[in-house]
Amino acid sequence: MHELVASVIHWGSPNGVTQQDQQVSKLWDVTYYMAIPLGAIVIGLIIWCVFRYRERPGDERIPRQVQYHIPLEVLYTVVPIALVVVLFVYTYKAEDAEDNVAPNPALVVRVDAFQWGWSFVYPNGYQVTGSVAEEPTIDSTNLPVLTLPAGETVQINLFSEDVNHSFYVPAFLFKRDAIQGINNSFDLNIDPSVAGQRFIGECTQFCGTYHPYMRFWVQVMPKDQFGPWLANHHGLSVTQAEG
């Protein structure tokens, strides 16, 4: 019930869980604040015109012809421009927040996408690799798990080993393409309130036969627990496969 109410309040958008998604949420809300009243006005005027100016039986007169209406023309020119300017400003802020990379992140993780799976490599050599060859269940434990600390700036260096893929976690309100030969870097700072939770991630760039099943988990760990956990996994390599 709580998730349903939150979804309605945010116009269907999931609740973001990172610092970077705050501007994205604002852009989403502002878009709907503009679109709903504007849509209501347009639909209302169409319905009003249908009834007000419909041809009545026996009424064969030609309506008064209006060639120019300067105030109206100014209105429907200025208002759209103003709306576009507002959306541009919010879009710029959202993209700037997502593209701003910190010079000294607390953690840097290399993420490699490939047909059809993911590889996560941590600075101490710990590596998790997982692939799929059939549809996994939504709670599958064989999906690769990207474990990240909450309340810390994490930098993701994203690569592709073959075709184009994309890194998408709905709860992050963010997607970034993985393109062969290009390092797409971005930062995440996950809210400490969701420590202990995990979120589904997926590829959203069509990449071949098993593209729909190319998923992974993001496991959020409290900041004070992440350091010891990573130290205990020094140099380890974990491989998981579904199918």
C-alpha positions as CSV (number, residue, x, y, z in Angstrom):
1,M,0.0,0.0,0.0
2,H,2.8,2.4,0.9
3,E,4.5,1.7,-2.5
4,L,1.3,2.3,-4.3
5,V,0.7,5.7,-2.6
6,A,4.3,6.7,-3.2
7,S,4.0,5.7,-6.9
8,V,0.8,7.8,-7.3
9,I,2.4,10.8,-5.6
10,H,5.4,10.6,-7.9
11,W,3.3,10.1,-11.1
12,G,4.4,6.5,-11.4
13,S,8.1,7.0,-10.9
14,P,9.9,4.8,-8.4
15,N,11.3,6.4,-5.3
16,G,15.0,7.4,-5.9
17,V,17.6,6.2,-3.4
18,T,20.6,8.2,-4.4
19,Q,21.7,11.8,-3.9
20,Q,22.2,12.1,-7.7
21,D,18.5,11.3,-8.5
22,Q,17.0,14.3,-6.6
23,Q,17.2,16.6,-9.6
24,V,15.8,13.8,-11.8
25,S,12.8,13.5,-9.4
26,K,12.2,17.3,-9.7
27,L,12.3,17.1,-13.5
28,W,9.8,14.3,-13.5
29,D,7.5,16.2,-11.1
30,V,7.7,19.5,-12.9
31,T,7.0,17.8,-16.3
32,Y,3.7,16.4,-14.9
33,Y,2.8,19.7,-13.1
34,M,3.0,21.3,-16.6
35,A,1.6,18.5,-18.7
36,I,-1.6,17.7,-16.6
37,P,-3.0,21.3,-16.5
38,L,-2.0,21.9,-20.1
39,G,-3.6,18.7,-21.2
40,A,-6.8,19.5,-19.2
41,I,-7.0,23.0,-20.9
42,V,-6.5,21.6,-24.4
43,I,-9.0,18.8,-23.9
44,G,-11.5,21.1,-22.2
45,L,-11.3,23.6,-25.1
46,I,-11.8,20.9,-27.6
47,I,-14.9,19.6,-25.8
48,W,-16.2,23.2,-25.4
49,C,-15.7,24.0,-29.1
50,V,-17.4,20.7,-30.1
51,F,-20.6,21.7,-28.2
52,R,-20.5,25.5,-28.5
53,Y,-19.8,25.7,-32.2
54,R,-21.5,22.5,-33.5
55,E,-23.7,23.0,-36.5
56,R,-27.4,23.0,-35.4
57,P,-30.3,21.9,-37.6
58,G,-31.4,24.7,-39.9
59,D,-28.4,26.8,-39.1
60,E,-26.6,27.4,-42.4
61,R,-25.0,30.7,-41.7
62,I,-21.3,31.1,-42.0
63,P,-19.6,31.9,-38.6
64,R,-17.8,35.2,-38.2
65,Q,-14.3,34.9,-39.7
66,V,-11.3,36.1,-37.7
67,Q,-8.0,36.5,-39.5
68,Y,-5.8,37.9,-36.7
69,H,-6.0,37.8,-32.9
70,I,-2.8,39.3,-31.7
71,P,-3.3,38.7,-28.0
72,L,-4.1,35.1,-28.6
73,E,-1.2,34.5,-30.9
74,V,1.2,36.1,-28.4
75,L,-0.2,33.9,-25.7
76,Y,0.2,30.6,-27.5
77,T,3.7,31.7,-28.6
78,V,5.0,33.0,-25.2
79,V,3.6,30.2,-23.0
80,P,5.2,27.3,-24.9
81,I,8.5,29.1,-25.0
82,A,8.3,29.7,-21.2
83,L,7.5,26.0,-20.6
84,V,10.4,24.8,-22.8
85,V,12.8,27.2,-20.9
86,V,11.7,25.8,-17.6
87,L,12.0,22.2,-18.7
88,F,15.5,23.0,-20.2
89,V,16.7,24.4,-16.9
90,Y,15.5,21.4,-14.9
91,T,16.9,19.0,-17.5
92,Y,20.2,20.7,-17.4
93,K,20.3,20.4,-13.6
94,A,19.4,16.7,-13.7
95,E,22.0,15.9,-16.3
96,D,24.7,17.9,-14.5
97,A,24.0,16.1,-11.2
98,E,24.3,12.7,-13.0
99,D,27.4,13.6,-15.0
100,N,29.3,15.3,-12.2
101,V,32.1,12.9,-11.2
102,A,33.9,13.5,-7.9
103,P,37.7,13.7,-8.0
104,N,38.2,11.5,-4.9
105,P,35.4,8.9,-4.6
106,A,35.5,6.6,-1.6
107,L,35.3,3.5,-3.9
108,V,35.8,2.8,-7.6
109,V,34.3,-0.2,-9.1
110,R,34.9,-1.4,-12.7
111,V,31.7,-2.8,-14.3
112,D,32.0,-4.8,-17.6
113,A,28.9,-5.7,-19.6
114,F,29.0,-8.6,-22.0
115,Q,26.7,-11.0,-23.8
116,W,24.9,-11.8,-21.6
117,G,26.1,-10.9,-18.1
118,W,28.1,-8.6,-15.9
119,S,31.5,-8.5,-14.2
120,F,32.2,-6.3,-11.1
121,V,35.8,-5.7,-10.1
122,Y,36.8,-4.0,-6.9
123,P,40.1,-2.2,-6.2
124,N,41.4,-5.1,-4.0
125,G,40.9,-7.6,-6.8
126,Y,37.6,-9.1,-5.7
127,Q,35.6,-9.9,-8.8
128,V,32.0,-11.1,-9.3
129,T,31.0,-12.4,-12.7
130,G,27.6,-13.7,-13.7
131,S,25.9,-14.6,-16.9
132,V,22.5,-16.0,-18.1
133,A,21.3,-18.4,-20.8
134,E,17.7,-18.7,-19.7
135,E,15.1,-16.6,-17.9
136,P,16.0,-16.4,-14.2
137,T,13.4,-16.0,-11.5
138,I,13.0,-12.6,-10.0
139,D,14.6,-13.7,-6.7
140,S,17.3,-15.7,-8.3
141,T,20.5,-16.1,-6.2
142,N,22.5,-16.9,-9.3
143,L,22.5,-13.3,-10.6
144,P,25.7,-11.3,-10.1
145,V,25.6,-9.0,-7.1
146,L,27.1,-5.6,-7.1
147,T,27.7,-4.8,-3.4
148,L,28.0,-1.1,-2.6
149,P,28.3,1.0,0.6
150,A,25.5,3.4,1.7
151,G,26.4,7.1,2.4
152,E,29.7,7.0,0.4
153,T,30.5,8.3,-3.1
154,V,31.0,5.3,-5.4
155,Q,32.4,5.8,-8.9
156,I,31.4,3.3,-11.5
157,N,33.7,2.8,-14.5
158,L,31.5,1.2,-17.2
159,F,32.8,-0.8,-20.1
160,S,31.4,-3.2,-22.8
161,E,33.3,-6.2,-23.9
162,D,31.4,-6.7,-27.2
163,V,28.2,-4.9,-28.3
164,N,26.4,-1.9,-26.7
165,H,24.7,-2.6,-23.4
166,S,23.4,-0.3,-20.7
167,F,23.5,-0.1,-16.9
168,Y,20.1,0.6,-15.4
169,V,18.8,0.4,-11.9
170,P,15.2,1.7,-11.7
171,A,15.6,2.8,-8.0
172,F,18.6,5.0,-9.1
173,L,16.4,6.8,-11.7
174,F,19.4,6.6,-14.0
175,K,20.7,4.7,-17.0
176,R,24.1,4.8,-18.6
177,D,25.2,3.0,-21.8
178,A,28.1,0.7,-21.9
179,I,29.9,1.2,-25.3
180,Q,32.9,-0.8,-26.5
181,G,36.1,1.2,-26.2
182,I,34.6,3.9,-24.1
183,N,34.8,4.4,-20.3
184,N,31.6,5.9,-19.1
185,S,32.1,7.0,-15.5
186,F,29.4,8.1,-13.1
187,D,29.0,8.5,-9.4
188,L,26.5,7.1,-6.9
189,N,25.8,8.1,-3.3
190,I,23.2,5.8,-1.9
191,D,21.0,7.0,0.9
192,P,21.9,5.3,4.2
193,S,18.1,4.7,4.9
194,V,18.1,1.8,2.4
195,A,21.2,0.0,3.8
196,G,20.5,-3.7,3.9
197,Q,18.2,-3.6,0.9
198,R,18.9,-4.8,-2.6
199,F,17.6,-3.5,-5.9
200,I,17.3,-5.1,-9.3
201,G,19.4,-3.8,-12.2
202,E,19.2,-4.7,-15.9
203,C,20.5,-4.0,-19.4
204,T,18.1,-1.8,-21.4
205,Q,20.0,-1.7,-24.7
206,F,18.9,-4.6,-26.9
207,C,22.1,-6.7,-27.2
208,G,21.0,-10.1,-28.5
209,T,19.2,-13.4,-27.7
210,Y,19.3,-13.2,-23.8
211,H,19.1,-9.5,-23.5
212,P,15.8,-9.6,-21.4
213,Y,17.4,-11.8,-18.8
214,M,20.6,-9.8,-18.4
215,R,20.0,-8.7,-14.9
216,F,21.9,-8.2,-11.7
217,W,21.4,-7.2,-8.0
218,V,22.7,-4.1,-6.2
219,Q,23.2,-5.0,-2.6
220,V,23.4,-1.9,-0.3
221,M,25.5,-2.4,2.8
222,P,26.0,0.0,5.8
223,K,29.2,2.0,5.5
224,D,30.8,0.7,8.6
225,Q,30.2,-2.9,7.5
226,F,31.4,-2.5,3.9
227,G,35.1,-2.0,4.7
228,P,35.5,-5.3,6.7
229,W,33.4,-7.2,4.1
230,L,35.5,-6.0,1.2
231,A,38.7,-6.9,3.1
232,N,37.5,-10.4,3.7
233,H,36.9,-10.8,-0.1
234,H,40.4,-9.7,-1.0
235,G,41.5,-11.3,-4.3
236,L,38.6,-13.6,-4.5
237,S,36.7,-14.4,-7.7
238,V,33.1,-15.5,-7.8
239,T,31.4,-16.8,-11.0
240,Q,27.7,-17.3,-11.2
241,A,25.5,-18.6,-14.1
242,E,21.8,-19.0,-14.7
243,G,21.0,-21.8,-17.2
